[in-house]
Amino acid sequence: MHNARTVKTTPLQLALAWSFAGIPLLAGVIQTLFNAMKLFQ
C-alpha cells in the first residue's frame, strides 16, 4: 500500500522559486549579450 501525502504548491511559492532561479539566469544572459556585442563592434 502506498500512503503518500500530496503537498500543494502555492502560486507564491512558485513565483519565489522562479525568481530565485530566474533573476541570476536573466542577469547572466544580459551580461553575455553585452559581452557578445563588444566582440562585434
Secondary structure, 3 states (H helix, E strand, C coil): CCCCCCCCCCHHHHHHHHHHHHHHHHHHHHHHHHHHHHHCC
